[in-house]
Amino acid sequence: MNKTPGTAEAGPAKMPGISPEMRTELVRELQKQLFDQLGAGIKNTAQETENELFDAMEQARDNESRLDYMESIASFRERRQELVNGFLGRHLDNFNAYFSGHAAHKTEPEEASGEQHGKPSLALLQKDEQEENLLINTMASRLSRQYSLELVVMRRRLAHLAGAGYDDEILSPLCPDSVAMTLQHVMREMAVSPGLKSFFYVQFERHVMQGLQQVYANLGEFFQTRGILPGLSVDDIVAEMSAAQRAKQEAAQMADAHATAEDEPLGAEEHGQQGRKGGHGLRPGASGAGTGQHQAEGAQAGQGAGDAALGNTPFQQQIEHQISEINQLLGSYRNTLGVVLPSGSRMLDSFAPPGASKNYSQQQVMQALQSMQRQRAQESVRDEQDTDAFKQSMYQTLAAATGNAKDFRIEGSQSNLIDLVGMLFDFVKEEKRLADDHKSVLIHLQNLYCQVALRDASFFHNTRHPAHLLLNRMVQAGSQYQGESEQQRLADTIEETVKQALVEYQHDDQVFERLLGQFDQQVAALQQRVEKRERRAVDAAKGREKLIFARKHARGFVDVCIKRHHPPEIIRAFLQAAWTDVLVFYFLRTGPASAQWQDKAKIAEELAWSCTPLDEQQRQEFMARKELIMSGVQQALEQLGCYSDVEIQRLIKDIQICQKAVQAQQHEVVEKLSNTLASSMSEADEKELQAVEKIDESALDEKVRELVNKLKHVRFGTWFEFREPPHRLKLAWFSPTTQRYMFVDSAGQGSYIKNWKELIELLQLGEAKIVEQVEATPFFERALHAIQRTLKQFAGSYISEIRDSKPARPLSQV
């Protein structure tokens, strides 16, 4: 009889030596063993999925993600039991179908198995479906590989017990693929979102799929003791597979030999052997060509590695070209435009003696700079100094050490370098976010950077030069940390660094490298303090938000109980006050998915139900649980620790009186009773809870909706600028429960909280704005770019402005 894939070879057959009743009992026993494990696993999966969603919500990096997680939690709670029951029910149907001989062949949900013209259409699979199939296949194949041989033995024994043979091994209800695909079917039918699926699948593999290992471990003993193919073992399967493999190889060899005899003509054997022998070599000339090509590629790779090691990257080549152009512009500027540089300081040539025709040597210039360095090292680096005073002092120092100083000037190319360094430090003074204390200290590095430039002008475009890096890092740090305590610490660090540089530099760039390492360490320590302070601020806000969320969750559950059962006033007030505190307590302590919270929620439901008219059967149910319910109430109230034993006992007595009076229809007795346990929530807490509301975007105008949508996509870490008081603040956290945004300053202090309405209003009025892009280009590169652009402008449309000696425009306005 031919078998059709996915169908039974015959109906259920009798097992030799086992009656139909015994067979039914064995199937029932196997079903219990399997579904006890699956039931526990799927319930743990649901609980852990909800916990993971809570954790993900708290760790989300933007407010849109937090809102999405919050909505996912609410949606999951509504469908959680349906998902659990759906999985167990669906797999039970598969189990029963297998043992009835009518299991259906279906390896994928219908939605994912579209076909076109008789061929599978992969194009019909959306990206989410492909990822889901990959998850399912991965979790199933991992277990299948681990128990590959054991599963073969198990499937044979199951088929023997079922009395039906199936070609498709996936139909076995104990097969990992079958269990995983059951969940996939249910997920598709319930239209679970892709994001929620990912969370659920991860926990499913952990609690259900890995739980199957225990089932497989017990199956051998189960089948052995019940006489179901007791002699079949893994060794038998291995022997069968080896024999099948040998037979397959022999058949293949015979087929090859037959094909060779038919295909090769007589006398061609030698030629064929030579051809086969030569088949492993290269074609004539291929070796040389290939070798030459590989050598050329290797040379290019080596050249590229050398360029990278020397700092000759495309970015650095661009800066090098920029420096060359700046040098040409400065030369042209000196000859045609006047004495005042675009940055506002004077050119070095303007301090030279009139009519000087001789040039100082580079050694003389360097000696003068070193003399000035030694003098500055003995003075305070907090003293005011500007570029003009520095250049004038250079000529004075040179004149003091030179006879006939009126005949000497600094050569043009050296003047260009010194003027470029001067413009660089003019730009330091105009850095908006840099504190004045930092600027007054950093300006004293001008001397050292002139020496570095005269020795090696490539340091301008060599972004890895330690002097280049050090100035970038100090300006960046000074601009980043605006808090009072951080500014003071940073000012001390910058002052110490500059002082050490003035004392120690002797044309040795390793001094900058060592100072850079020290500075980075101190800034890293400062950053750690700021981050720690910010984490404390965020944790405090999260704790407050979690409390509000717990209250909202508990109050919502209590309101549902009251609405469902309509209990008397004493029960209503008790549930809304003291018992809400109990639910909040367990929410914060163990989480809403915990057995403890679920137990307290059940007590709330039963209290509301017990104080409504009950029929005879319901009264018996209540009497059976009454003692347990009231004991639970007493223990929970005692654990809160805010009520005395007398208050608790009096309240319990009143509840019991209410329960009896309601059943006896003694309405006047019920009306006289009242709740005596107050809530821990203050009036301010109550107002805060009432103020929690979800944004109703349909009620907003178009401009406000645009702002709301923009805020949804703002990531944590985004900077905002507020006009009153003037401040630049970073968005550190958003509460989807209270719709509040918490900001911290650059010191990590988190004392700025705005609800969504306040923030929207500030954005509308222009009192606040989002900083779309935080400046990422290092200071050195920004300064060079501004200098180049300014020189180009002054070489063109601003020539008349320079010739009239009007004050130059600040670089910050260029």
Long-range contacts (C-beta under 8 A, 24 or more apart in sequence): 3-165, 3-167, 5-105, 5-167, 5-168, 6-103, 6-104, 6-105, 6-106, 6-166, 6-167, 6-168, 6-171, 7-102, 7-105, 7-166, 8-101, 8-102, 8-103, 8-164, 8-165, 8-166, 9-164, 9-165, 9-166, 10-101, 10-163, 10-164, 10-165, 11-101, 11-163, 11-164, 12-99, 12-100, 12-101, 12-162, 12-163, 12-164, 13-163, 13-164, 14-163, 15-160, 15-161, 15-163, 15-228, 17-227, 18-227, 23-161, 23-163, 26-161, 26-226, 26-228, 27-99, 27-161, 27-162, 29-222, 30-161, 30-222, 31-92, 31-95, 33-215, 33-218, 33-222, 34-95, 34-173, 34-174, 34-215, 35-88, 35-91, 35-92, 35-95, 37-211, 37-212, 37-214, 37-215, 38-87, 38-88, 38-91, 38-179, 38-208, 38-211, 39-88, 40-211, 41-204, 41-207, 41-208, 41-211, 42-84, 42-87, 42-88, 42-204, 42-207, 42-208, 43-84, 44-203, 44-207, 45-200, 45-203, 45-204, 45-206, 45-207, 45-208, 46-80, 46-83, 46-84, 46-200, 46-593, 47-593, 47-594, 48-203, 48-206, 48-207, 48-593, 49-76, 49-196, 49-199, 49-200, 49-203, 50-76, 50-77, 50-80, 50-592, 50-593, 51-591, 51-593, 52-199, 52-202, 52-203, 53-196, 53-199, 54-591, 56-199, 57-736, 58-542, 58-546, 61-715, 61-716, 61-717, 62-712, 62-713, 62-714, 62-715, 62-716, 62-734, 63-711, 63-712, 63-714, 63-734, 63-736, 63-741, 64-712, 64-713, 66-734, 66-735, 66-736, 67-712, 67-736, 68-195, 69-736, 70-736, 70-737, 72-193, 72-195, 72-196, 75-193, 75-196, 76-196, 79-190, 79-192, 82-190, 83-186, 83-187, 83-190, 83-192, 83-200, 86-186, 86-189, 86-190, 87-182, 87-183, 87-186, 90-182, 90-185, 90-186, 91-173, 91-178, 91-179, 91-182, 94-171, 94-173, 94-178, 94-182, 95-173, 98-158, 98-162, 98-164, 98-166, 98-171, 98-172, 98-173, 99-161, 99-162, 99-164, 101-162, 101-163, 101-164, 103-164, 103-166, 103-171, 104-171, 105-168, 105-171, 106-181, 107-168, 107-170, 107-177, 107-181, 108-133, 108-181, 108-184, 109-184, 109-185, 109-188, 109-189, 111-188, 112-188, 128-194, 131-194, 132-184, 132-187, 132-194, 132-197, 132-201, 135-197, 135-198, 135-201, 136-180, 136-181, 136-183, 136-184, 136-201, 139-176, 139-180, 139-201, 139-204, 139-205, 139-209, 140-176, 140-177, 140-179, 140-180, 140-181, 140-209, 141-176, 142-209, 143-176, 143-209, 143-210, 143-212, 143-213, 144-175, 144-176, 144-177, 146-213, 147-213, 147-216, 149-234, 149-237, 149-238, 150-216, 150-219, 150-220, 150-234, 151-175, 151-176, 151-216, 152-237, 153-220, 153-232, 153-233, 153-234, 153-236, 153-237, 154-216, 154-219, 154-223, 156-229, 156-232, 157-219, 157-223, 157-228, 157-229, 157-232, 160-228, 160-229, 161-228, 174-212, 174-215, 174-216, 174-219, 176-209, 176-212, 179-208, 179-209, 179-212, 180-204, 180-209, 183-208, 311-462, 311-463, 311-464, 311-465, 315-463, 316-461, 316-462, 316-463, 317-461, 319-460, 319-461, 319-463, 319-781, 319-784, 320-458, 320-461, 322-461, 322-784, 322-785, 322-788, 323-420, 323-457, 323-460, 323-461, 323-784, 325-788, 326-420, 326-784, 326-787, 326-788, 326-791, 327-413, 327-416, 327-420, 329-788, 329-791, 329-792, 329-795, 330-416, 330-419, 330-420, 330-791, 331-412, 331-416, 332-795, 333-791, 333-794, 333-795, 334-412, 334-415, 334-416, 336-799, 337-794, 337-795, 337-799, 337-802, 337-803, 338-802, 338-803, 338-805, 339-805, 340-802, 340-805, 340-808, 341-419, 341-422, 341-423, 341-426, 341-808, 342-423, 342-787, 342-790, 342-791, 342-793, 342-794, 342-798, 342-802, 342-808, 342-809, 342-811, 343-387, 343-422, 343-423, 343-426, 343-427, 343-787, 343-790, 343-808, 343-811, 344-426, 344-807, 344-808, 344-810, 345-386, 345-387, 345-388, 345-391, 345-422, 345-423, 345-426, 346-388, 346-391, 347-415, 347-419, 348-391, 348-394, 348-410, 348-415, 348-418, 348-419, 348-422, 349-409, 349-410, 349-415, 351-391, 351-392, 351-394, 351-395, 352-395, 352-409, 352-410, 353-395, 353-405, 353-406, 353-407, 353-408, 353-409, 355-406, 356-406, 356-407, 356-408, 356-409, 357-407, 357-409, 358-407, 358-408, 358-409, 359-408, 359-409, 359-410, 359-411, 360-398, 360-402, 360-408, 360-409, 360-410, 360-411, 362-414, 362-454, 364-398, 364-401, 364-402, 365-394, 365-398, 365-410, 365-414, 365-454, 366-451, 366-454, 366-455, 367-401, 368-394, 368-397, 368-398, 368-401, 369-394, 369-447, 369-450, 369-451, 369-454, 370-451, 371-397, 371-401, 372-397, 372-447, 373-447, 373-448, 373-451, 373-502, 373-505, 376-444, 376-447, 376-502, 377-499, 377-502, 377-503, 381-441, 381-444, 381-495, 381-498, 381-499, 381-502, 382-437, 382-440, 382-441, 382-495, 383-440, 384-440, 385-440, 385-443, 385-444, 385-446, 386-443, 387-422, 387-425, 387-426, 387-443, 387-446, 390-422, 390-446, 390-447, 391-418, 391-422, 394-418, 414-454, 417-450, 417-453, 417-454, 417-457, 418-450, 418-453, 418-454, 420-453, 420-460, 420-787, 421-446, 421-449, 421-450, 421-453, 422-446, 423-783, 423-787, 424-449, 424-780, 424-783, 424-784, 424-787, 425-449, 426-811, 427-779, 427-782, 427-783, 427-786, 427-787, 427-811, 428-475, 428-779, 428-783, 430-810, 430-811, 430-812, 431-475, 431-478, 431-479, 431-779, 432-812, 433-478, 433-479, 433-482, 433-728, 434-475, 434-478, 434-479, 435-478, 435-482, 435-487, 435-491, 437-487, 437-491, 438-474, 438-475, 438-478, 438-487, 438-490, 438-491, 438-494, 441-491, 441-494, 441-495, 441-498, 442-471, 442-474, 442-475, 442-478, 442-494, 442-498, 444-498, 444-502, 445-471, 445-498, 445-501, 447-502, 448-501, 448-502, 448-505, 451-505, 451-507, 452-509, 455-507, 460-780, 460-784, 463-778, 463-780, 463-781, 465-509, 465-512, 466-509, 466-510, 466-512, 466-513, 466-515, 466-516, 467-509, 467-512, 468-780, 469-512, 469-516, 470-497, 470-512, 470-515, 470-516, 470-519, 471-779, 471-780, 472-778, 472-779, 472-780, 473-516, 473-519, 473-520, 473-523, 474-519, 475-779, 476-778, 476-779, 477-519, 477-523, 477-526, 480-746, 481-526, 481-530, 481-746, 481-747, 482-728, 482-745, 482-746, 482-747, 483-530, 483-745, 483-746, 483-747, 483-748, 483-749, 484-747, 485-747, 486-526, 486-529, 486-530, 486-746, 486-747, 489-526, 490-523, 490-526, 493-519, 493-522, 493-523, 493-526, 529-748, 530-746, 530-747, 530-748, 531-748, 532-748, 533-744, 533-747, 533-748, 533-749, 534-732, 534-744, 534-748, 534-750, 537-732, 537-742, 537-744, 537-748, 537-749, 537-750, 537-751, 538-732, 538-733, 538-742, 538-744, 538-750, 540-750, 541-733, 541-735, 541-742, 541-750, 541-753, 542-733, 545-735, 545-737, 545-738, 545-740, 546-588, 547-584, 547-588, 548-688, 548-689, 548-692, 548-735, 548-737, 548-738, 549-737, 550-583, 550-584, 550-587, 550-588, 551-580, 551-584, 551-681, 551-685, 551-689, 552-689, 552-692, 552-737, 553-583, 553-587, 553-592, 554-580, 554-583, 554-584, 554-587, 555-580, 555-689, 557-583, 557-601, 557-604, 558-583, 558-604, 561-604, 561-605, 561-608, 562-608, 564-608, 565-605, 565-608, 565-609, 565-611, 565-612, 566-612, 567-607, 567-608, 567-609, 567-611, 567-612, 568-611, 568-658, 568-662, 568-670, 568-671, 568-673, 569-671, 569-673, 569-674, 569-675, 570-654, 570-655, 570-658, 570-670, 570-673, 570-674, 570-675, 571-607, 571-608, 571-611, 571-655, 571-658, 573-674, 573-675, 574-607, 574-651, 574-655, 574-675, 574-677, 575-604, 575-607, 575-608, 576-679, 577-675, 577-677, 577-678, 577-679, 578-637, 578-640, 578-643, 578-651, 578-675, 578-677, 578-678, 578-679, 579-603, 579-604, 579-607, 579-636, 580-679, 580-681, 581-640, 581-642, 581-679, 581-680, 581-681, 582-636, 582-637, 582-640, 585-639, 585-640, 599-632, 600-632, 600-636, 603-629, 603-632, 603-633, 603-636, 607-633, 607-655, 610-659, 611-655, 611-658, 611-659, 611-662, 612-662, 613-662, 613-663, 613-665, 614-663, 619-663, 622-659, 626-659, 630-655, 630-656, 637-677, 642-680, 643-677, 647-676, 647-677, 648-677, 650-676, 651-675, 651-676, 651-677, 688-738, 691-738, 692-737, 692-738, 692-739, 693-739, 694-739, 695-739, 695-756, 703-764, 704-760, 704-764, 707-760, 707-763, 707-764, 708-756, 708-760, 710-770, 711-741, 711-756, 711-759, 711-760, 714-770, 718-770, 718-771, 719-770, 719-771, 719-774, 720-768, 720-769, 720-770, 720-771, 721-768, 721-769, 721-771, 722-762, 722-767, 722-768, 723-766, 723-767, 723-768, 724-767, 727-752, 728-771, 783-811, 786-811, 786-814, 787-811, 789-814, 790-814
